[in-house]
């Protein structure tokens, strides 16, 4: 079979598949990559918890940034992972990508969340917007994102 340069023709489940890489060879690594990306939420939580409870785990700059996110994470842990707020909000927040989750933490920091009670009010204020589909969208990275949030994101991606 004549295929373009760099492409392969394979017989997979009695079908001829032409692709730039072998699906049989890369199926397991791609599954592993999807699993690792899904677990990035856990890595974010661990980084934030370590900054608060294990001084010296991160560099001093990262320590400061992650420590400011602790109250946001505590609210997320209590109300989202603990299912204390509306199911609509829980569904929306748990469906965020790791990048969007870090941006949500940044929004909570910018809103001045310093305890779990304020975090509950923050999440409850999200509900009406989600029901009417007018919830403020999580910002894309750029000038609108505060410096600490960008620093947190770059720190997470380098773990």
Backbone as CSV, one residue per row, in Angstrom:
resi,resn,N_x,N_y,N_z,CA_x,CA_y,CA_z,C_x,C_y,C_z
1,UNK,0.850,-1.173,0.000,0.000,0.000,0.000,0.893,1.232,0.000
2,UNK,0.570,2.193,-0.826,1.326,3.431,-0.927,0.791,4.430,0.101
3,UNK,1.638,4.864,1.037,1.211,5.824,2.070,2.143,7.028,2.055
4,UNK,1.665,8.165,2.534,2.534,9.345,2.599,3.734,9.086,3.516
5,UNK,4.779,9.858,3.336,5.981,9.670,4.137,5.678,9.920,5.617
6,UNK,6.104,9.012,6.480,5.877,9.127,7.916,4.582,8.487,8.380
7,UNK,3.756,8.032,7.464,2.478,7.395,7.804,2.621,5.895,7.673
8,UNK,1.805,5.158,8.431,1.833,3.699,8.395,0.439,3.172,8.094
9,UNK,0.392,2.050,7.434,-0.868,1.347,7.229,-0.821,0.096,8.091
10,UNK,-1.864,-0.089,8.919,-1.923,-1.245,9.815,-3.279,-1.917,9.679
11,UNK,-3.290,-3.178,9.999,-4.529,-3.929,10.051,-4.923,-4.057,11.519
12,UNK,-5.980,-3.342,11.931,-6.447,-3.351,13.313,-7.904,-3.781,13.313
13,UNK,-8.179,-4.891,13.991,-9.535,-5.448,14.079,-10.188,-5.564,12.702
14,UNK,-9.440,-6.159,11.781,-9.886,-6.441,10.430,-10.197,-5.184,9.625
15,UNK,-9.600,-4.047,9.997,-9.763,-2.807,9.247,-8.377,-2.248,8.952
16,UNK,-8.254,-1.634,7.801,-6.987,-0.994,7.456,-7.030,0.424,8.009
17,UNK,-6.026,0.741,8.835,-5.930,2.065,9.451,-4.635,2.710,8.995
18,UNK,-4.748,3.906,8.444,-3.569,4.652,8.013,-3.411,5.826,8.973
19,UNK,-2.272,5.877,9.652,-2.045,6.935,10.636,-0.562,7.262,10.707
20,UNK,-0.229,8.445,11.283,1.190,8.804,11.363,1.949,8.034,12.437
21,UNK,1.275,7.312,13.298,1.942,6.520,14.335,1.151,5.253,14.573
22,UNK,1.811,4.266,15.108,1.190,2.976,15.326,0.235,3.024,16.507
23,UNK,-1.050,2.797,16.254,-2.034,2.831,17.329,-1.814,1.684,18.309
24,UNK,-1.372,0.568,17.814,-1.135,-0.573,18.697,0.011,-0.262,19.663
25,UNK,1.073,0.337,19.155,2.237,0.622,19.980,1.974,1.734,20.994
26,UNK,1.152,2.738,20.633,0.969,3.896,21.498,-0.326,3.892,22.297
27,UNK,-1.126,2.846,22.195,-2.395,2.812,22.935,-2.162,2.832,24.440
28,UNK,-1.271,2.004,24.949,-1.008,1.957,26.392,-0.381,3.261,26.903
29,UNK,0.638,3.814,26.226,1.179,5.089,26.713,0.143,6.215,26.716
30,UNK,-0.755,6.234,25.725,-1.782,7.277,25.690,-2.770,7.106,26.845
31,UNK,-3.145,5.859,27.163,-4.008,5.612,28.322,-3.326,6.069,29.599
32,UNK,-2.030,5.771,29.705,-1.263,6.170,30.879,-1.209,7.698,30.991
33,UNK,-1.028,8.381,29.873,-0.988,9.834,29.876,-2.329,10.415,30.325
34,UNK,-3.433,9.861,29.820,-4.758,10.339,30.251,-4.948,10.135,31.742
35,UNK,-4.476,9.000,32.268,-4.597,8.736,33.696,-3.771,9.726,34.503
36,UNK,-2.561,10.027,34.039,-1.710,10.984,34.743,-2.317,12.376,34.743
37,UNK,-2.909,12.779,33.632,-3.542,14.098,33.571,-4.749,14.166,34.492
38,UNK,-5.488,13.083,34.605,-6.653,13.063,35.477,-6.230,13.207,36.940
39,UNK,-5.096,12.645,37.301,-4.624,12.687,38.673,-3.920,13.994,39.014
40,UNK,-3.836,14.924,38.072,-3.166,16.188,38.339,-3.907,16.999,39.397
41,UNK,-5.221,16.805,39.530,-5.973,17.468,40.597,-5.413,17.063,41.963
42,UNK,-5.073,15.792,42.098,-4.506,15.298,43.350,-3.129,15.917,43.585
43,UNK,-2.335,16.049,42.532,-1.014,16.659,42.654,-1.123,18.115,43.106
44,UNK,-2.115,18.830,42.585,-2.329,20.221,42.986,-2.642,20.280,44.471
45,UNK,-3.551,19.432,44.925,-3.930,19.413,46.337,-2.730,19.079,47.219
46,UNK,-1.925,18.112,46.808,-0.751,17.733,47.591,0.248,18.878,47.690
47,UNK,0.461,19.588,46.584,1.408,20.708,46.595,0.940,21.803,47.543
48,UNK,-0.355,22.096,47.544,-0.892,23.139,48.419,-0.817,22.697,49.879
49,UNK,-1.179,21.440,50.161,-1.132,20.953,51.547,0.305,20.923,52.079
50,UNK,1.234,20.486,51.257,2.629,20.419,51.703,3.181,21.795,52.036
51,UNK,2.764,22.803,51.271,3.278,24.150,51.547,2.836,24.637,52.914
52,UNK,1.652,24.212,53.349,1.143,24.673,54.641,1.691,23.855,55.802
53,UNK,1.892,22.566,55.601,2.246,21.691,56.713,3.690,21.227,56.740
54,UNK,4.417,21.395,55.639,5.802,20.946,55.586,6.702,22.065,55.058
55,UNK,7.044,23.033,55.915,7.908,24.128,55.463,9.230,23.586,54.912
56,UNK,9.682,24.198,53.846,10.939,23.767,53.240,10.757,22.757,52.123
57,UNK,9.558,22.282,51.901,9.324,21.313,50.825,9.518,21.987,49.462
58,UNK,9.041,23.234,49.349,9.179,24.009,48.114,10.230,25.091,48.318
59,UNK,10.618,25.736,47.232,11.496,26.894,47.327,10.732,28.011,48.038
60,UNK,11.415,28.984,48.612,10.709,30.048,49.347,9.661,30.788,48.507
61,UNK,9.946,31.023,47.226,8.970,31.721,46.373,7.711,30.873,46.197
62,UNK,7.914,29.595,45.872,6.764,28.697,45.691,6.030,28.493,47.011
63,UNK,6.764,28.430,48.089,6.155,28.237,49.407,5.136,29.338,49.673
64,UNK,5.510,30.572,49.391,4.618,31.707,49.617,3.373,31.602,48.739
65,UNK,3.568,31.289,47.471,2.440,31.216,46.537,1.499,30.074,46.904
66,UNK,2.045,28.893,47.156,1.198,27.756,47.499,0.501,27.968,48.839
67,UNK,1.194,28.621,49.760,0.593,28.849,51.080,-0.618,29.775,50.980
68,UNK,-0.573,30.750,50.070,-1.731,31.639,49.903,-2.934,30.882,49.343
69,UNK,-2.702,29.777,48.665,-3.801,28.994,48.095,-4.397,28.004,49.089
70,UNK,-3.840,27.911,50.300,-4.310,26.895,51.246,-5.768,27.094,51.639
71,UNK,-6.183,28.325,51.924,-7.578,28.558,52.317,-8.539,28.231,51.183
72,UNK,-8.144,28.534,49.954,-8.972,28.176,48.805,-9.085,26.656,48.687
73,UNK,-7.947,25.964,48.865,-7.981,24.507,48.800,-8.829,23.924,49.934
74,UNK,-8.720,24.482,51.153,-9.500,23.970,52.285,-10.995,24.106,52.008
75,UNK,-11.401,25.217,51.405,-12.811,25.404,51.047,-13.229,24.403,49.973
76,UNK,-12.358,24.201,48.979,-12.623,23.236,47.916,-12.766,21.833,48.506
77,UNK,-11.866,21.484,49.404,-11.890,20.163,50.023,-13.167,19.957,50.841
78,UNK,-13.538,20.952,51.630,-14.704,20.819,52.506,-16.015,20.843,51.736
79,UNK,-16.144,21.748,50.783,-17.445,21.964,50.153,-17.631,21.245,48.820
80,UNK,-16.588,21.104,48.045,-16.727,20.416,46.757,-16.488,18.918,46.935
81,UNK,-15.341,18.557,47.492,-15.064,17.130,47.677,-15.907,16.534,48.793
82,UNK,-16.390,17.372,49.713,-17.263,16.917,50.798,-18.740,17.010,50.441
83,UNK,-19.054,17.476,49.229,-20.434,17.581,48.732,-21.330,18.385,49.672
84,UNK,-20.853,19.536,50.153,-21.649,20.370,51.054,-22.411,21.463,50.338
85,UNK,-22.113,21.683,49.079,-22.832,22.702,48.315,-23.691,22.018,47.261
86,UNK,-24.389,22.813,46.481,-25.294,22.300,45.452,-24.585,21.328,44.509
87,UNK,-25.308,20.308,44.101,-24.754,19.336,43.158,-24.366,19.968,41.838
88,UNK,-25.060,21.040,41.450,-24.728,21.750,40.215,-23.322,22.330,40.302
89,UNK,-23.019,22.935,41.442,-21.693,23.533,41.645,-20.635,22.439,41.740
90,UNK,-20.934,21.374,42.477,-19.985,20.262,42.611,-19.666,19.680,41.238
91,UNK,-20.690,19.464,40.424,-20.493,18.900,39.087,-19.635,19.824,38.221
92,UNK,-19.922,21.121,38.291,-19.165,22.080,37.485,-17.700,22.132,37.909
93,UNK,-17.463,22.251,39.210,-16.092,22.426,39.699,-15.271,21.148,39.535
94,UNK,-15.864,19.988,39.769,-15.100,18.746,39.598,-14.807,18.459,38.135
95,UNK,-15.550,19.086,37.238,-15.307,18.902,35.809,-14.263,19.845,35.241
96,UNK,-13.716,20.733,36.060,-12.710,21.673,35.576,-11.398,20.954,35.285
97,UNK,-10.691,21.460,34.297,-9.360,20.928,34.018,-8.425,21.379,35.136
98,UNK,-7.257,20.760,35.266,-6.311,21.210,36.296,-5.956,22.694,36.169
99,UNK,-5.802,23.165,34.953,-5.498,24.579,34.721,-6.647,25.444,35.235
100,UNK,-7.867,25.077,34.907,-9.027,25.840,35.351,-9.193,25.774,36.868
101,UNK,-8.847,24.641,37.475,-8.926,24.519,38.931,-7.960,25.499,39.587
102,UNK,-6.753,25.602,39.060,-5.792,26.570,39.603,-6.304,27.992,39.423
103,UNK,-6.952,28.261,38.317,-7.509,29.591,38.105,-8.668,29.853,39.060
104,UNK,-9.459,28.837,39.363,-10.527,28.987,40.347,-9.936,29.313,41.707
105,UNK,-8.860,28.623,42.082,-8.175,28.949,43.340,-7.694,30.398,43.315
106,UNK,-7.191,30.843,42.172,-6.751,32.236,42.030,-7.894,33.214,42.212
107,UNK,-9.056,32.880,41.645,-10.229,33.738,41.816,-10.641,33.790,43.282
108,UNK,-10.529,32.658,43.962,-10.876,32.627,45.384,-9.887,33.463,46.202
109,UNK,-8.615,33.401,45.855,-7.613,34.215,46.536,-7.894,35.690,46.289
110,UNK,-8.176,36.040,45.018,-8.485,37.432,44.679,-9.742,37.925,45.387
111,UNK,-10.700,37.001,45.642,-11.937,37.370,46.344,-11.703,37.510,47.846
112,UNK,-10.529,37.173,48.317,-10.196,37.337,49.729,-10.704,36.217,50.617
113,UNK,-10.789,35.006,50.098,-11.248,33.862,50.886,-10.169,33.535,51.921
114,UNK,-10.516,33.680,53.200,-9.542,33.394,54.257,-10.000,32.273,55.182
115,UNK,-11.221,31.779,54.980,-11.694,30.658,55.800,-12.737,29.862,55.028
116,UNK,-13.118,28.735,55.568,-14.029,27.815,54.883,-15.432,28.416,54.749
117,UNK,-15.856,29.224,55.700,-17.170,29.858,55.625,-17.275,30.805,54.445
118,UNK,-16.229,31.594,54.218,-16.220,32.479,53.059,-16.182,31.670,51.765
119,UNK,-15.484,30.536,51.802,-15.452,29.658,50.632,-16.829,29.108,50.310
120,UNK,-17.603,28.781,51.351,-18.963,28.283,51.135,-19.810,29.350,50.456
121,UNK,-19.703,30.594,50.922,-20.456,31.680,50.285,-20.019,31.865,48.831
122,UNK,-18.713,31.751,48.582,-18.187,31.880,47.221,-18.818,30.833,46.303
123,UNK,-18.832,29.571,46.751,-19.398,28.501,45.925,-20.915,28.650,45.771
124,UNK,-21.594,29.094,46.829,-23.041,29.286,46.732,-23.393,30.417,45.775
125,UNK,-22.528,31.408,45.641,-22.766,32.493,44.689,-22.582,32.025,43.248
126,UNK,-21.867,30.936,43.042,-21.686,30.399,41.697,-22.962,29.751,41.166
127,UNK,-23.783,29.201,42.049,-24.934,28.390,41.655,-25.924,29.108,40.736
128,UNK,-26.403,30.315,41.077,-27.377,30.957,40.180,-26.818,31.172,38.778
129,UNK,-25.542,31.527,38.683,-24.932,31.724,37.368,-24.847,30.440,36.571
130,UNK,-24.607,29.328,37.263,-24.536,28.038,36.559,-25.913,27.620,36.066
131,UNK,-26.941,27.922,36.852,-28.292,27.538,36.451,-28.770,28.334,35.246
132,UNK,-28.301,29.574,35.119,-28.699,30.400,33.977,-27.624,30.430,32.896
133,UNK,-26.570,29.657,33.088,-25.456,29.562,32.132,-24.733,30.887,31.945
134,UNK,-24.793,31.754,32.948,-24.086,33.023,32.861,-22.952,33.080,33.861
135,UNK,-22.516,31.937,34.358,-21.411,31.921,35.321,-20.165,32.492,34.662
136,UNK,-19.430,33.286,35.409,-18.218,33.848,34.842,-17.293,32.712,34.444
137,UNK,-16.814,32.791,33.238,-15.960,31.713,32.744,-14.577,31.852,33.339
138,UNK,-13.911,30.739,33.464,-12.550,30.760,33.993,-11.672,31.408,32.943
139,UNK,-10.913,32.374,33.356,-10.127,33.184,32.434,-9.031,32.362,31.764
140,UNK,-8.714,32.764,30.558,-7.561,32.164,29.898,-6.310,32.857,30.418
141,UNK,-5.163,32.193,30.367,-3.958,32.827,30.900,-3.626,34.079,30.118
142,UNK,-3.181,35.078,30.792,-2.839,36.343,30.155,-2.838,37.441,31.186
143,UNK,-3.017,38.666,30.750,-2.948,39.777,31.685,-4.015,39.732,32.769
144,UNK,-5.164,39.089,32.507,-6.240,39.059,33.496,-5.909,38.148,34.673
145,UNK,-4.985,37.218,34.500,-4.635,36.280,35.566,-3.597,36.939,36.464
146,UNK,-3.823,36.882,37.761,-2.890,37.520,38.686,-1.561,36.773,38.688
147,UNK,-0.521,37.453,39.072,0.825,36.863,39.066,0.924,35.628,39.954
148,UNK,0.356,35.632,41.183,0.479,34.425,42.003,-0.149,33.197,41.356
149,UNK,-1.297,33.379,40.678,-1.959,32.242,40.041,-1.080,31.691,38.931
150,UNK,-0.509,32.577,38.128,0.361,32.119,37.061,1.559,31.375,37.639
151,UNK,2.088,31.867,38.744,3.227,31.209,39.387,2.836,29.826,39.911
152,UNK,1.632,29.725,40.479,1.149,28.420,40.954,1.046,27.460,39.793
153,UNK,0.474,27.935,38.679,0.299,27.067,37.526,1.648,26.601,36.985
154,UNK,2.602,27.505,36.890,3.904,27.083,36.374,4.581,26.132,37.345
155,UNK,4.330,26.296,38.647,4.907,25.391,39.627,4.301,24.001,39.536
156,UNK,3.000,23.922,39.287,2.326,22.623,39.182,2.794,21.883,37.951
157,UNK,2.924,22.591,36.832,3.298,21.906,35.608,4.735,21.435,35.629
158,UNK,5.545,21.957,36.562,6.935,21.528,36.649,7.158,20.429,37.662
159,UNK,6.085,19.944,38.320,6.240,18.894,39.336,6.769,17.613,38.738
